[in-house]
């Protein structure tokens, strides 16, 4: 590791764990892709794995070459993509019992694994960002958190479209009652006036 600037223990260990986790997830995505049946799901998995590889490569260079010229493409804050227009409300939701002896995963299971992986990744990446002293490392984790929530959004859209993940809705009168119970707009505190004239 380049010693131009020393790293805090937290940010070094957490970034090493993040890179190791990305490596495992890249391999997991290879297995999920091989089992997926729906071409739409396979397309999402393929594109997401490519983004995960970019994040892995950048993290490796960040750890190995801190302070030297980076050649990997830095992870970027994504543009929110809408694959399908999500629907709110329940329409005959059904969930099959799990098969403890499965040798092949269904598309519903594959997408559930990916969705929950990205949800957890978004939360832990932002936690790690808040532990970093070094700005490039902090931005690496913060950007990874945003990429994870974007990939979770993509997977949720697919699951919602296929009926795997339906979003329950409160009754209108319940929502209206709760909204009416909110207070008015909060008023900001007045600026503190300091009198330096004695």
Backbone as ProteinMPNN parsed JSONL, in Angstrom:
{"seq_chain_A": "XXXXXXXXXXXXXXXXXXXXXXXXXXXXXXXXXXXXXXXXXXXXXXXXXXXXXXXXXXXXXXXXXXXXXXXXXXXXXXXXXXXXXXXXXXXXXXXXXXXXXXXXXXXXXXXXXXXXXXXXXXXXXXXXXXXXXXXXXXXXXXXXXXXXXXXXXXXXXXXXXXXXXXXXXXXXXXXXXXXXXXXXXXXXXXXXXXXXXX", "coords_chain_A": {"N_chain_A": [[0.846, -1.193, 0.0], [0.504, 2.234, -0.75], [2.218, 4.736, 1.016], [1.813, 7.441, 1.234], [-0.192, 8.834, 2.532], [-1.434, 8.063, 5.634], [-3.952, 5.701, 6.593], [-6.955, 5.643, 8.537], [-7.781, 3.11, 10.93], [-10.444, 2.095, 10.905], [-11.504, 2.872, 8.355], [-9.781, 1.571, 6.587], [-10.083, -1.209, 7.241], [-12.851, -1.541, 6.876], [-13.156, -0.885, 4.186], [-11.625, -2.889, 3.021], [-13.229, -5.073, 3.772], [-15.54, -4.396, 2.356], [-14.669, -4.644, -0.308], [-14.04, -7.39, -0.382], [-16.596, -8.418, 0.071], [-17.945, -7.486, -2.212], [-16.602, -9.029, -4.128], [-17.536, -11.606, -3.491], [-20.263, -11.247, -3.996], [-20.263, -10.735, -6.725], [-19.553, -13.245, -7.751], [-21.736, -14.699, -6.763], [-23.778, -13.522, -8.267], [-23.127, -14.556, -10.754], [-23.942, -17.213, -10.465], [-26.679, -16.827, -9.912], [-27.501, -15.642, -12.312], [-27.101, -17.769, -14.086], [-29.128, -19.475, -13.328], [-31.477, -18.061, -13.648], [-34.575, -17.66, -15.387], [-36.253, -15.868, -16.747], [-35.806, -13.616, -19.368], [-35.848, -10.842, -18.968], [-35.184, -10.565, -16.251], [-32.635, -11.717, -16.351], [-31.305, -9.821, -17.873], [-31.305, -7.595, -16.15], [-29.764, -8.653, -14.021], [-27.322, -9.108, -15.353], [-26.507, -6.486, -16.088], [-26.335, -5.328, -13.552], [-24.33, -6.866, -12.357], [-22.127, -6.062, -13.867], [-21.864, -3.401, -12.995], [-21.208, -3.901, -10.344], [-18.728, -5.134, -10.644], [-17.225, -2.975, -11.59], [-17.234, -1.366, -9.266], [-15.867, -3.074, -7.543], [-13.302, -3.267, -8.792], [-12.453, -0.605, -8.598], [-12.361, -0.268, -5.832], [-10.325, -2.082, -5.131], [-8.105, -0.841, -6.358], [-8.124, 1.52, -4.929], [-7.393, 0.657, -2.377], [-4.903, -0.612, -2.878], [-3.407, 1.249, -4.314], [-3.39, 3.737, -3.067], [-2.972, 7.149, -3.217], [-1.662, 7.163, -5.603], [-1.908, 7.34, -9.238], [-5.14, 6.567, -10.354], [-6.538, 3.971, -12.339], [-8.855, 2.582, -12.725], [-12.352, 2.968, -13.406], [-14.151, 5.299, -11.537], [-16.815, 4.516, -9.241], [-20.071, 5.717, -9.99], [-22.606, 8.098, -9.173], [-25.753, 6.932, -9.753], [-28.159, 7.306, -12.451], [-31.567, 7.342, -11.862], [-33.343, 4.63, -12.946], [-36.272, 3.554, -14.569], [-37.653, 0.575, -14.996], [-40.127, -0.705, -15.025], [-43.395, 0.573, -14.387], [-44.126, 0.983, -11.097], [-46.742, -0.594, -9.207], [-49.201, 0.119, -6.784], [-50.838, -1.468, -4.086], [-52.687, -4.478, -3.295], [-53.052, -7.468, -5.145], [-54.438, -10.289, -5.178], [-52.309, -11.626, -3.58], [-49.84, -14.177, -3.38], [-47.816, -16.689, -1.901], [-45.557, -19.204, -2.26], [-44.728, -22.122, -0.344], [-41.433, -22.549, 0.997], [-38.883, -24.619, -0.52], [-36.982, -26.891, 1.01], [-35.175, -28.641, -0.154], [-34.277, -27.699, -2.557], [-32.708, -27.566, -5.767], [-32.56, -25.86, -7.766], [-33.107, -22.431, -8.257], [-36.001, -20.362, -8.166], [-37.223, -17.641, -10.257], [-38.473, -15.787, -8.637], [-37.282, -16.249, -6.144], [-34.586, -15.732, -6.774], [-34.663, -12.996, -7.465], [-35.529, -11.972, -5.018], [-33.368, -12.575, -3.318], [-31.381, -10.958, -4.522], [-32.54, -8.397, -4.246], [-32.695, -8.056, -1.401], [-30.007, -8.249, -0.777], [-29.003, -5.903, -1.941], [-30.436, -3.953, -0.514], [-29.411, -4.309, 2.094], [-26.744, -3.775, 1.498], [-26.815, -1.07, 0.809], [-27.439, 0.158, 3.247], [-25.279, -0.632, 4.963], [-23.078, 0.323, 3.561], [-23.402, 3.105, 3.688], [-23.167, 3.445, 6.415], [-20.487, 2.708, 6.723], [-19.322, 4.753, 5.203], [-19.669, 6.93, 6.875], [-17.784, 6.415, 8.776], [-15.353, 6.965, 7.726], [-12.309, 8.767, 7.461], [-10.698, 9.658, 5.421], [-11.272, 11.39, 2.457], [-11.604, 10.374, -0.321], [-12.076, 7.644, 0.249], [-14.337, 7.844, 1.82], [-16.188, 8.89, -0.041], [-16.237, 6.78, -1.825], [-17.603, 4.741, -0.41], [-20.028, 6.073, 0.136], [-20.994, 6.516, -2.436], [-21.211, 3.87, -3.246], [-23.296, 3.088, -1.566], [-25.407, 4.523, -2.682], [-25.485, 3.418, -5.24], [-26.217, 0.817, -4.563], [-28.836, 1.248, -3.52], [-30.038, 2.06, -5.839], [-29.852, -0.238, -7.449], [-31.405, -1.92, -5.907], [-33.851, -0.666, -6.268], [-34.254, -1.089, -9.017], [-34.514, -3.878, -9.001], [-36.734, -4.179, -7.336], [-38.714, -3.011, -8.945], [-38.895, -4.88, -11.031], [-39.756, -7.142, -9.561], [-42.179, -6.225, -8.55], [-43.601, -5.828, -10.906], [-43.814, -8.468, -11.805], [-45.384, -9.48, -9.825], [-44.229, -10.541, -7.585], [-43.522, -8.955, -5.469], [-45.593, -7.132, -3.845], [-46.993, -3.975, -3.052], [-48.529, -3.038, -0.211], [-51.38, -0.961, 0.538], [-52.619, 1.714, 2.493], [-55.957, 2.408, 3.592], [-57.796, 5.152, 2.135], [-59.132, 6.878, 3.952], [-57.763, 6.338, 6.294], [-55.156, 7.242, 5.755], [-55.726, 9.945, 5.275], [-56.674, 10.739, 7.799], [-54.37, 10.439, 9.326], [-52.672, 12.278, 8.075], [-54.024, 14.665, 8.571], [-53.558, 14.845, 11.243], [-51.043, 15.82, 11.511], [-48.833, 18.452, 12.514], [-48.681, 22.022, 11.749], [-46.523, 23.871, 9.471], [-43.139, 23.893, 10.456], [-41.419, 26.469, 12.19], [-38.418, 28.156, 11.529], [-35.65, 28.63, 13.764], [-34.774, 31.818, 15.078], [-31.99, 33.68, 13.844], [-29.011, 33.764, 15.769], [-28.097, 36.622, 17.384], [-25.202, 38.398, 17.756], [-23.687, 40.817, 19.673], [-21.047, 42.709, 19.127], [-20.258, 45.161, 19.82], [-19.242, 46.98, 22.455]], "CA_chain_A": [[0.0, 0.0, 0.0], [1.244, 3.49, -0.806], [2.224, 5.31, 2.36], [1.793, 8.902, 1.152], [-1.081, 9.292, 3.596], [-1.875, 6.91, 6.401], [-5.405, 5.544, 6.702], [-7.489, 5.245, 9.839], [-8.039, 1.662, 10.982], [-11.82, 1.811, 10.511], [-11.745, 2.992, 6.915], [-9.031, 0.533, 5.884], [-10.702, -2.512, 7.464], [-14.191, -1.56, 6.277], [-13.019, -0.911, 2.725], [-11.194, -4.252, 2.696], [-14.412, -5.934, 3.872], [-16.436, -4.05, 1.246], [-14.126, -5.229, -1.533], [-14.224, -8.843, -0.27], [-18.031, -8.682, -0.083], [-18.264, -7.287, -3.625], [-16.089, -10.19, -4.847], [-18.464, -12.714, -3.263], [-21.529, -10.947, -4.668], [-20.046, -10.894, -8.169], [-19.653, -14.677, -8.019], [-23.13, -15.089, -6.525], [-24.564, -13.086, -9.422], [-22.887, -15.515, -11.836], [-24.81, -18.37, -10.212], [-28.077, -16.41, -10.076], [-27.728, -15.436, -13.746], [-27.178, -19.078, -14.751], [-30.379, -20.125, -12.953], [-32.641, -17.237, -13.999], [-35.296, -18.09, -16.585], [-36.856, -14.715, -17.41], [-34.799, -12.782, -20.027], [-35.877, -9.519, -18.344], [-34.402, -10.691, -15.027], [-31.241, -11.958, -16.733], [-30.768, -8.536, -18.327], [-31.042, -6.784, -14.954], [-28.641, -9.269, -13.32], [-26.104, -8.88, -16.142], [-26.12, -5.076, -15.957], [-25.95, -5.058, -12.166], [-23.035, -7.491, -12.106], [-21.125, -5.187, -14.484], [-21.671, -2.262, -12.096], [-20.536, -4.41, -9.159], [-17.327, -5.349, -11.027], [-16.603, -1.641, -11.613], [-17.027, -0.971, -7.882], [-14.816, -3.93, -6.998], [-12.019, -2.852, -9.372], [-12.065, 0.691, -8.044], [-12.01, -0.477, -4.426], [-9.006, -2.714, -5.081], [-7.091, 0.175, -6.648], [-8.123, 2.481, -3.821], [-6.617, 0.061, -1.294], [-3.535, -0.939, -3.283], [-2.67, 2.352, -4.902], [-3.775, 5.008, -2.456], [-2.002, 8.203, -3.406], [-1.117, 7.116, -6.956], [-2.914, 7.525, -10.295], [-6.122, 5.493, -10.462], [-6.9, 3.655, -13.721], [-10.226, 2.065, -12.758], [-13.411, 3.978, -13.469], [-14.772, 5.418, -10.21], [-18.268, 4.33, -9.201], [-20.754, 6.992, -10.188], [-23.976, 8.198, -8.681], [-26.533, 6.501, -10.914], [-29.429, 7.913, -12.846], [-32.65, 6.435, -11.486], [-33.961, 4.046, -14.131], [-37.552, 2.902, -14.351], [-37.903, -0.532, -15.91], [-41.581, -0.88, -15.049], [-44.068, 1.518, -13.497], [-44.614, 0.223, -9.938], [-48.155, -0.54, -8.864], [-49.464, 0.072, -5.343], [-52.054, -2.206, -3.768], [-52.576, -5.931, -3.349], [-53.875, -8.148, -6.135], [-54.356, -11.721, -4.924], [-50.925, -12.021, -3.271], [-49.625, -15.579, -3.039], [-46.433, -17.047, -1.663], [-45.416, -20.644, -2.122], [-43.867, -22.574, 0.748], [-40.066, -22.788, 0.524], [-38.463, -25.995, -0.744], [-35.682, -27.077, 1.667], [-34.315, -29.52, -0.963], [-34.184, -27.127, -3.906], [-31.432, -27.58, -6.487], [-32.708, -24.787, -8.746], [-33.833, -21.315, -7.674], [-36.999, -19.724, -9.023], [-36.97, -16.22, -10.514], [-38.932, -15.043, -7.465], [-36.249, -16.385, -5.116], [-33.393, -15.04, -7.267], [-34.86, -11.547, -7.347], [-35.608, -11.662, -3.59], [-31.987, -12.588, -2.818], [-30.699, -9.768, -5.03], [-33.14, -7.207, -3.636], [-32.297, -7.933, -0.003], [-28.574, -8.006, -0.773], [-28.77, -4.481, -2.223], [-30.964, -3.177, 0.616], [-28.416, -4.379, 3.162], [-25.539, -3.106, 1.018], [-27.011, 0.379, 0.869], [-27.384, 0.583, 4.644], [-23.949, -0.812, 5.544], [-22.133, 1.2, 2.858], [-23.518, 4.461, 4.232], [-22.577, 3.378, 7.752], [-19.035, 2.731, 6.537], [-18.936, 6.091, 4.732], [-19.635, 7.818, 8.034], [-16.637, 6.063, 9.599], [-14.123, 7.252, 6.99], [-11.629, 10.045, 7.629], [-10.154, 9.998, 4.117], [-12.394, 11.775, 1.598], [-11.88, 9.416, -1.409], [-12.673, 6.424, 0.8], [-15.699, 8.209, 2.243], [-17.014, 9.004, -1.239], [-16.372, 5.433, -2.387], [-18.681, 4.039, 0.302], [-21.293, 6.802, -0.046], [-21.45, 6.23, -3.802], [-21.636, 2.467, -3.242], [-24.619, 3.047, -0.934], [-26.393, 5.016, -3.646], [-25.592, 2.412, -6.297], [-26.994, -0.296, -4.014], [-30.264, 1.57, -3.461], [-30.507, 2.094, -7.225], [-30.034, -1.616, -7.911], [-32.577, -2.424, -5.184], [-35.018, -0.074, -6.935], [-34.424, -1.819, -10.272], [-35.009, -5.226, -8.719], [-38.102, -4.059, -6.834], [-39.606, -2.77, -10.078], [-39.099, -6.163, -11.7], [-40.55, -7.999, -8.697], [-43.524, -5.662, -8.5], [-44.209, -6.104, -12.213], [-44.118, -9.9, -11.88], [-46.279, -9.852, -8.732], [-43.477, -11.154, -6.49], [-43.408, -7.992, -4.355], [-46.697, -6.179, -3.943], [-46.897, -2.91, -2.05], [-49.837, -2.782, 0.397], [-51.793, 0.443, 0.595], [-53.584, 2.034, 3.534], [-57.212, 2.99, 3.113], [-57.711, 6.607, 1.974], [-59.544, 7.587, 5.168], [-56.704, 6.169, 7.284], [-54.077, 8.171, 5.398], [-56.196, 11.322, 5.483], [-56.723, 10.991, 9.235], [-52.993, 10.588, 9.797], [-52.14, 13.534, 7.528], [-54.658, 15.777, 9.28], [-53.013, 14.898, 12.589], [-49.724, 16.447, 11.509], [-48.825, 19.878, 12.835], [-48.385, 22.937, 10.637], [-45.12, 23.988, 9.105], [-42.242, 24.303, 11.532], [-40.78, 27.769, 11.993], [-37.002, 28.084, 11.877], [-35.173, 29.439, 14.875], [-34.218, 33.11, 14.66], [-30.529, 33.701, 13.93], [-28.458, 34.288, 17.017], [-27.485, 37.926, 17.178], [-24.09, 38.681, 18.653], [-23.335, 42.233, 19.69], [-19.616, 42.84, 19.4], [-20.004, 46.548, 20.235], [-19.398, 47.13, 23.906]], "C_chain_A": [[0.879, 1.24, 0.0], [1.129, 4.192, 0.535], [2.243, 6.834, 2.342], [0.918, 9.492, 2.254], [-1.598, 8.078, 4.329], [-3.399, 6.903, 6.513], [-5.779, 5.204, 8.131], [-7.85, 3.763, 9.787], [-9.432, 1.32, 10.469], [-11.968, 1.81, 8.996], [-10.973, 1.938, 6.123], [-9.724, -0.816, 6.006], [-12.073, -2.606, 6.803], [-14.119, -1.598, 4.756], [-12.537, -2.276, 2.269], [-12.374, -5.209, 2.757], [-15.382, -5.664, 2.728], [-15.973, -4.688, -0.052], [-14.298, -6.749, -1.521], [-15.688, -9.229, -0.476], [-18.455, -8.525, -1.539], [-17.79, -8.489, -4.453], [-17.05, -11.374, -4.71], [-19.78, -12.492, -3.995], [-21.414, -11.068, -6.183], [-20.162, -12.369, -8.551], [-21.084, -15.176, -7.822], [-24.001, -14.709, -7.717], [-24.338, -13.998, -10.622], [-23.78, -16.729, -11.702], [-26.276, -17.994, -10.436], [-28.417, -16.225, -11.552], [-27.909, -16.773, -14.465], [-28.495, -19.786, -14.456], [-31.617, -19.35, -13.404], [-33.249, -17.703, -15.318], [-35.791, -16.905, -17.408], [-35.754, -13.853, -18.049], [-34.716, -11.366, -19.437], [-35.026, -9.525, -17.072], [-32.925, -10.891, -15.347], [-30.574, -10.66, -17.189], [-30.416, -7.645, -17.14], [-29.83, -7.334, -14.206], [-27.32, -8.999, -14.04], [-25.599, -7.449, -15.965], [-25.665, -4.748, -14.54], [-24.601, -5.685, -11.838], [-21.91, -6.635, -12.689], [-20.828, -3.99, -13.58], [-20.94, -2.692, -10.823], [-19.048, -4.651, -9.443], [-16.586, -4.016, -11.066], [-16.295, -1.171, -10.192], [-15.928, -1.781, -7.217], [-13.447, -3.455, -7.48], [-11.539, -1.539, -8.77], [-11.64, 0.546, -6.58], [-10.645, -1.114, -4.26], [-7.918, -1.679, -5.329], [-7.009, 1.217, -5.533], [-7.268, 1.955, -2.673], [-5.149, -0.131, -1.676], [-2.735, 0.286, -3.713], [-3.036, 3.695, -4.337], [-2.653, 6.028, -2.623], [-1.355, 8.183, -4.777], [-2.258, 7.23, -7.954], [-3.84, 6.314, -10.38], [-6.427, 5.251, -11.934], [-8.316, 3.1, -13.824], [-11.215, 3.219, -12.8], [-14.076, 4.088, -12.105], [-16.264, 5.123, -10.281], [-18.96, 5.682, -9.311], [-22.144, 6.937, -9.586], [-24.913, 7.937, -9.857], [-27.733, 7.404, -11.218], [-30.521, 6.894, -12.535], [-33.362, 5.947, -12.741], [-35.27, 3.368, -13.756], [-37.736, 1.833, -15.414], [-39.406, -0.708, -16.116], [-42.186, 0.14, -14.097], [-44.64, 0.754, -12.307], [-46.094, 0.457, -9.674], [-48.299, -0.67, -7.354], [-50.783, -0.654, -5.118], [-51.843, -3.704, -3.942], [-53.541, -6.51, -4.365], [-53.645, -9.647, -6.011], [-52.919, -12.171, -4.638], [-50.847, -13.489, -2.863], [-48.133, -15.807, -2.842], [-46.35, -18.535, -1.435], [-44.501, -20.967, -0.95], [-42.465, -22.841, 0.207], [-39.752, -24.273, 0.4], [-37.079, -26.199, -0.126], [-34.695, -27.898, 0.842], [-34.117, -28.993, -2.378], [-32.776, -27.265, -4.475], [-31.423, -26.511, -7.58], [-33.532, -23.682, -8.098], [-34.828, -20.745, -8.675], [-36.618, -18.264, -9.257], [-37.404, -15.37, -9.326], [-37.875, -15.087, -6.363], [-34.987, -15.628, -5.517], [-33.533, -13.534, -7.07], [-34.962, -11.122, -5.879], [-34.214, -11.615, -2.972], [-31.267, -11.318, -3.243], [-31.233, -8.497, -4.374], [-32.637, -7.01, -2.209], [-30.796, -7.697, 0.143], [-28.282, -6.52, -0.991], [-29.324, -3.585, -1.117], [-29.942, -3.142, 1.752], [-27.147, -3.636, 2.762], [-25.644, -1.596, 1.099], [-26.851, 0.88, 2.298], [-25.963, 0.495, 5.199], [-22.927, 0.083, 4.859], [-22.207, 2.628, 3.391], [-22.973, 4.517, 5.654], [-21.055, 3.458, 7.66], [-18.559, 4.098, 6.068], [-18.779, 7.037, 5.915], [-18.471, 7.527, 8.974], [-15.311, 6.458, 8.949], [-13.612, 8.662, 7.259], [-11.169, 10.568, 6.269], [-11.288, 10.242, 3.126], [-12.631, 10.811, 0.428], [-12.51, 8.113, -0.916], [-14.117, 6.687, 1.234], [-16.639, 8.271, 1.039], [-17.232, 7.651, -1.901], [-17.542, 4.699, -1.735], [-20.027, 4.739, 0.123], [-21.865, 6.538, -1.435], [-21.917, 4.783, -3.914], [-23.024, 2.315, -2.624], [-25.695, 3.474, -1.926], [-26.577, 4.035, -4.8], [-26.422, 1.224, -5.811], [-28.487, 0.027, -3.967], [-30.854, 1.649, -4.861], [-30.757, 0.684, -7.746], [-31.2, -2.28, -7.177], [-33.86, -1.919, -5.84], [-35.303, -0.796, -8.245], [-35.031, -3.196, -10.01], [-36.427, -5.189, -8.167], [-39.088, -3.859, -7.985], [-39.93, -4.072, -10.807], [-40.029, -7.049, -10.872], [-42.0, -7.532, -8.605], [-44.278, -5.968, -9.782], [-44.636, -7.564, -12.331], [-45.059, -10.361, -10.767], [-45.574, -10.51, -7.569], [-43.435, -10.266, -5.253], [-44.49, -6.947, -4.561], [-46.609, -5.193, -2.781], [-48.277, -2.64, -1.468], [-50.111, -1.286, 0.486], [-52.785, 0.631, 1.735], [-54.861, 2.578, 2.906], [-57.098, 4.514, 3.082], [-58.062, 7.335, 3.262], [-58.487, 7.462, 6.273], [-55.568, 7.144, 7.012], [-54.496, 9.609, 5.649], [-56.239, 11.683, 6.958], [-55.324, 11.227, 9.789], [-52.38, 11.895, 9.315], [-52.711, 14.728, 8.276], [-54.12, 15.923, 10.696], [-51.634, 15.53, 12.667], [-49.85, 17.92, 11.847], [-48.54, 20.72, 11.597], [-46.897, 22.979, 10.349], [-44.303, 24.487, 10.291], [-41.601, 25.638, 11.183], [-39.319, 27.685, 12.398], [-36.673, 29.005, 13.044], [-34.596, 30.741, 14.332], [-32.703, 33.07, 14.795], [-30.077, 34.315, 15.226], [-27.711, 35.569, 16.72], [-26.396, 38.162, 18.229], [-23.728, 40.15, 18.557], [-21.867, 42.35, 20.108], [-19.264, 44.27, 19.825], [-20.258, 46.681, 21.733], [-19.355, 48.609, 24.29]], "O_chain_A": [[1.898, 1.278, 0.69], [0.049, 4.235, 1.125], [2.645, 7.458, 3.324], [1.251, 10.524, 2.836], [-2.143, 7.162, 3.714], [-4.044, 7.952, 6.525], [-5.015, 4.558, 8.849], [-8.183, 3.232, 8.727], [-9.598, 0.378, 9.694], [-12.495, 0.859, 8.419], [-11.458, 1.461, 5.097], [-9.935, -1.498, 5.004], [-12.416, -3.642, 6.232], [-14.927, -2.264, 4.11], [-12.989, -2.777, 1.239], [-12.513, -6.07, 1.888], [-15.982, -6.594, 2.189], [-16.785, -5.215, -0.813], [-14.663, -7.336, -2.541], [-15.987, -10.238, -1.116], [-19.233, -9.33, -2.05], [-18.486, -8.922, -5.371], [-17.344, -12.06, -5.689], [-20.352, -13.43, -4.551], [-22.371, -11.464, -6.848], [-20.793, -12.707, -9.553], [-21.584, -15.976, -8.613], [-24.864, -15.483, -8.13], [-25.249, -14.198, -11.425], [-24.318, -17.226, -12.692], [-27.025, -18.74, -11.068], [-29.5, -16.61, -11.994], [-28.761, -16.9, -15.344], [-28.937, -20.614, -15.251], [-32.695, -19.931, -13.528], [-32.536, -18.088, -16.244], [-35.748, -16.944, -18.638], [-34.853, -13.401, -17.342], [-33.643, -10.765, -19.411], [-34.242, -8.605, -16.841], [-32.06, -10.305, -14.695], [-29.395, -10.438, -16.91], [-29.359, -7.015, -17.122], [-28.958, -6.567, -13.798], [-26.314, -8.695, -13.399], [-24.413, -7.226, -15.722], [-24.722, -3.981, -14.349], [-23.808, -5.088, -11.11], [-20.855, -6.497, -12.071], [-19.669, -3.609, -13.417], [-20.14, -1.929, -10.283], [-18.204, -4.402, -8.582], [-15.44, -3.934, -10.623], [-15.216, -0.636, -9.938], [-15.15, -1.251, -6.423], [-12.536, -3.263, -6.675], [-10.356, -1.382, -8.469], [-10.671, 1.169, -6.146], [-9.887, -0.743, -3.364], [-6.924, -1.634, -4.604], [-5.931, 1.732, -5.238], [-6.508, 2.708, -2.064], [-4.257, 0.157, -0.879], [-1.524, 0.349, -3.498], [-2.999, 4.699, -5.049], [-1.518, 5.785, -2.212], [-0.578, 9.081, -5.102], [-3.429, 7.218, -7.575], [-3.38, 5.176, -10.467], [-6.562, 6.203, -12.702], [-8.916, 3.14, -14.898], [-10.944, 4.307, -12.292], [-14.524, 3.08, -11.56], [-16.91, 5.447, -11.277], [-18.473, 6.678, -8.776], [-22.769, 5.88, -9.5], [-24.864, 8.656, -10.856], [-28.231, 8.142, -10.368], [-30.411, 5.724, -12.902], [-33.913, 6.74, -13.504], [-35.353, 2.684, -12.736], [-37.949, 2.14, -16.587], [-39.883, -0.841, -17.243], [-41.557, 0.526, -13.112], [-45.554, -0.051, -12.485], [-46.622, 1.548, -9.886], [-47.608, -1.468, -6.721], [-51.734, -0.472, -5.877], [-50.933, -4.137, -4.649], [-54.7, -6.102, -4.442], [-52.762, -10.205, -6.663], [-52.371, -12.999, -5.366], [-51.68, -13.979, -2.1], [-47.299, -15.205, -3.518], [-46.99, -19.072, -0.531], [-43.613, -20.187, -0.605], [-42.319, -23.311, -0.922], [-40.301, -25.09, 1.139], [-36.09, -25.724, -0.684], [-33.494, -27.858, 1.108], [-33.822, -29.761, -3.294], [-31.784, -27.105, -3.764], [-30.406, -26.288, -8.236], [-34.546, -23.961, -7.458], [-34.546, -20.653, -9.87], [-35.784, -17.714, -8.537], [-36.782, -14.349, -9.033], [-37.605, -14.071, -5.721], [-34.383, -14.952, -4.684], [-32.62, -12.88, -6.565], [-34.528, -10.025, -5.528], [-33.912, -10.715, -2.188], [-30.616, -10.669, -2.424], [-30.457, -7.621, -3.992], [-32.201, -5.916, -1.849], [-30.36, -7.024, 1.076], [-27.427, -5.944, -0.319], [-28.728, -2.551, -0.815], [-29.645, -2.081, 2.301], [-26.541, -2.948, 3.584], [-24.669, -0.918, 1.423], [-26.208, 1.902, 2.536], [-25.488, 1.436, 5.835], [-21.997, 0.558, 5.511], [-21.178, 3.289, 3.53], [-22.385, 5.521, 6.056], [-20.414, 4.185, 8.42], [-17.499, 4.559, 6.492], [-17.857, 7.852, 5.946], [-18.199, 8.317, 9.878], [-14.255, 6.299, 9.561], [-14.38, 9.624, 7.281], [-11.24, 11.767, 5.998], [-12.168, 9.395, 2.969], [-13.784, 10.448, 0.194], [-13.375, 7.546, -1.584], [-15.0, 5.851, 1.037], [-17.758, 7.762, 1.095], [-18.293, 7.402, -2.473], [-18.371, 4.105, -2.424], [-21.054, 4.077, -0.027], [-23.072, 6.359, -1.592], [-22.901, 4.496, -4.595], [-23.833, 1.514, -3.093], [-26.761, 2.863, -2.001], [-27.692, 3.842, -5.283], [-27.236, 0.686, -6.561], [-29.315, -0.81, -4.328], [-32.029, 1.343, -5.059], [-31.763, 0.437, -8.411], [-31.905, -3.109, -7.754], [-34.838, -2.657, -5.954], [-36.459, -1.085, -8.557], [-35.948, -3.625, -10.711], [-37.238, -6.058, -8.484], [-40.163, -4.458, -8.001], [-41.081, -4.335, -11.155], [-40.971, -7.636, -11.403], [-42.926, -8.343, -8.586], [-45.455, -6.324, -9.749], [-45.691, -7.864, -12.889], [-45.489, -11.515, -10.766], [-46.231, -10.995, -6.649], [-43.326, -10.756, -4.129], [-44.333, -6.008, -5.34], [-46.2, -5.546, -1.674], [-49.125, -2.068, -2.153], [-49.194, -0.466, 0.506], [-53.684, -0.188, 1.925], [-54.833, 3.143, 1.813], [-56.391, 5.103, 3.9], [-57.388, 8.293, 3.639], [-58.332, 8.37, 7.09], [-55.072, 7.798, 7.93], [-53.717, 10.405, 6.174], [-55.883, 12.799, 7.336], [-55.118, 12.11, 10.622], [-51.65, 12.551, 10.058], [-51.997, 15.682, 8.582], [-54.212, 16.999, 11.288], [-51.11, 15.752, 13.759], [-50.846, 18.562, 11.513], [-48.203, 20.195, 10.536], [-46.116, 22.216, 10.916], [-44.722, 25.381, 11.026], [-41.281, 25.902, 10.024], [-39.003, 27.199, 13.484], [-37.334, 30.019, 13.27], [-34.0, 30.763, 13.255], [-32.18, 32.493, 15.749], [-30.678, 35.267, 15.725], [-26.797, 35.59, 15.896], [-26.654, 38.126, 19.432], [-23.49, 40.664, 17.464], [-21.502, 42.124, 21.262], [-18.112, 44.558, 20.151], [-21.384, 46.505, 22.198], [-19.469, 48.944, 25.469]]}, "name": "protein", "num_of_chains": 1, "seq": "XXXXXXXXXXXXXXXXXXXXXXXXXXXXXXXXXXXXXXXXXXXXXXXXXXXXXXXXXXXXXXXXXXXXXXXXXXXXXXXXXXXXXXXXXXXXXXXXXXXXXXXXXXXXXXXXXXXXXXXXXXXXXXXXXXXXXXXXXXXXXXXXXXXXXXXXXXXXXXXXXXXXXXXXXXXXXXXXXXXXXXXXXXXXXXXXXXXXXX"}
